[in-house]
Amino acid sequence: MTISKDDRETFERMVDKYEKPIFNVVFRMVNDYEDAMDITQTTFVKAYENLHRYDPTHKFFSWLYKIAVNESLNHINKRKRSARLNRDFALGQKTPDEYFTQSETAEQIQDGLMALKFDYRVVVILRHFLSFSYREISEILGIPEKTTKSRLYTGRQQLRDVLVRQGYAR
C-alpha cells in the first residue's frame, strides 16, 4: 500500500490501525503513560512528515515501529542523561574537564552506533545503555531471546570494528 501526504484519509486509517500497537511498544520502553502518549503522537507526526522516505516494498508498520523505537530511545537517553548530570553536579563528583572527556568519548561511541544496522544498534543500546535484560529486549522487539543474544554479539563486534577503523579503539 502506498501512502502520500496528499492522501490524508489513508494516513488517518493507518493511525487508527497502528496507534494502539505503537503505544504499547513505546509504553513498554518508557514505562510512563504520559510520555508514551507524547512519543506515540511524535511518532505519527514524524511518519507523516517523512512519508517521502517510506519504501512501499516494506511493511508500513515496520517503518513506523522503527520511528517509535528511535523516539523512545531518544526520550530514555535524555531522561537518563538529565538525571545523571543532576546527580553528579549535586554531589560535585565531576569537573568540567571530566565532562568534556566523557562527552567526547560518548560522541565517538554514538558515531560508531550510528554506523550499525538498525537491528544491531537497537539491541546494543537497549542492553548496554539502558540496561534492559535479554528477556525485556526480546519482548520489546518481538524476537526470540536467542536472536537478541546473537544480534547483541554481532552488534558488539561490528561496533568494535567501526571504532577501530575510525581510530577510536584498538
C-alpha positions in Angstrom: 0.0 0.0 0.0 1.3 3.4 -0.9 0.6 6.4 1.2 1.3 10.0 0.3 0.9 13.3 2.2 -1.9 14.2 -0.2 -3.8 11.1 0.9 -4.8 12.2 4.4 -7.6 9.7 4.7 -5.4 6.7 4.2 -2.9 8.0 6.7 -5.6 8.6 9.2 -6.7 5.0 8.7 -3.1 3.9 9.4 -3.1 5.9 12.6 -6.3 4.3 13.7 -4.9 0.9 12.8 -1.5 1.2 14.4 -1.9 3.7 17.2 -2.6 1.1 19.9 0.3 -1.3 18.9 2.7 1.6 18.6 1.6 3.0 22.0 2.1 -0.5 23.6 5.7 -0.8 22.3 6.5 2.7 23.4 4.9 2.2 26.8 6.9 -0.9 27.4 10.1 1.0 26.6 9.4 4.2 28.7 7.1 2.8 31.3 5.2 6.1 31.7 1.7 6.7 30.3 2.0 10.4 29.6 5.5 10.1 28.0 4.2 7.1 25.9 1.3 9.2 24.7 3.6 12.0 23.7 6.1 9.7 22.0 3.3 7.9 20.1 2.0 11.2 18.8 5.5 12.3 17.8 6.0 9.0 16.0 3.0 9.7 13.8 3.9 13.3 13.2 7.4 12.3 12.1 6.0 9.5 10.0 3.6 11.9 8.3 6.4 14.5 7.7 8.7 11.8 6.3 6.3 9.8 4.1 8.5 10.6 1.2 11.2 8.3 2.8 8.8 5.4 3.3 9.7 2.5 1.0 6.4 0.8 0.0 8.2 -2.5 -0.7 8.5 -2.9 3.1 5.6 -3.1 5.6 4.3 0.3 6.8 4.2 -1.0 10.4 7.9 -2.0 10.4 8.8 1.5 9.2 6.6 3.1 11.8 7.9 0.8 14.5 11.5 1.9 13.8 10.4 5.5 14.2 8.7 4.7 17.5 11.7 2.8 18.9 14.1 5.5 18.0 11.9 8.2 19.5 11.6 6.1 22.7 15.3 5.6 22.9 15.9 9.3 22.4 13.5 10.0 25.2 15.0 7.5 27.6 18.5 8.7 26.8 17.5 12.3 27.5 15.8 11.3 30.8 18.8 9.3 32.0 21.4 11.9 30.9 19.5 14.6 32.7 19.2 12.5 35.9 22.9 11.6 35.8 24.0 15.2 35.2 21.8 16.4 38.1 23.1 13.8 40.4 26.8 14.3 39.5 26.5 18.1 39.8 24.7 17.9 43.1 27.3 15.6 44.5 30.2 17.6 43.0 31.6 14.4 41.5 32.8 15.6 38.1 34.9 18.5 37.0 34.1 20.3 33.7 37.2 18.6 32.1 35.9 15.2 33.1 32.5 16.1 31.5 34.3 17.2 28.3 36.3 14.0 28.0 33.3 11.9 28.8 31.2 13.8 26.2 33.9 13.4 23.6 34.0 9.6 24.2 30.2 9.4 24.1 30.2 11.2 20.8 32.7 8.7 19.3 30.6 5.8 20.5 27.4 7.4 19.2 29.1 7.8 15.8 30.0 4.1 15.9 26.5 3.1 16.9 25.0 5.1 14.0 27.2 3.1 11.6 25.5 -0.2 12.7 22.4 -1.6 11.1 19.3 -0.7 13.0 18.7 -4.3 14.2 22.1 -4.4 15.9 22.1 -0.8 17.1 18.8 -1.1 19.0 19.9 -4.3 20.8 23.2 -2.8 21.8 21.6 0.4 23.0 18.8 -1.4 25.0 21.3 -3.7 26.6 24.3 -1.6 27.3 23.0 1.9 27.6 19.5 1.3 29.0 20.3 -1.9 31.0 17.4 -4.0 29.7 17.6 -7.7 30.2 17.7 -10.2 27.3 14.1 -11.1 28.1 13.0 -7.5 28.1 14.7 -6.7 24.8 13.1 -9.8 23.3 9.7 -8.6 24.4 10.2 -5.0 23.2 11.4 -6.1 19.8 9.2 -9.1 19.5 12.1 -11.5 18.7 13.3 -14.7 20.4 15.8 -14.3 23.2 18.4 -16.3 21.2 18.1 -13.8 18.3 18.6 -11.0 20.9 21.8 -12.6 22.1 23.0 -13.2 18.6 22.3 -9.6 17.5 24.0 -8.3 20.6 27.1 -10.3 19.9 27.2 -9.3 16.3 26.4 -5.7 17.2 29.3 -5.5 19.7 31.7 -7.0 17.2 30.7 -4.6 14.5 30.8 -1.6 16.9 34.3 -2.6 17.9 35.3 -2.9 14.3 33.8 0.5 13.4 35.6 2.2 16.4 38.9 0.6 15.4 38.5 1.8 11.8 37.7 5.3 13.0 40.7 5.3 15.2 38.7 5.4 18.5 39.7 2.0 19.8 42.5 -0.6 19.4 
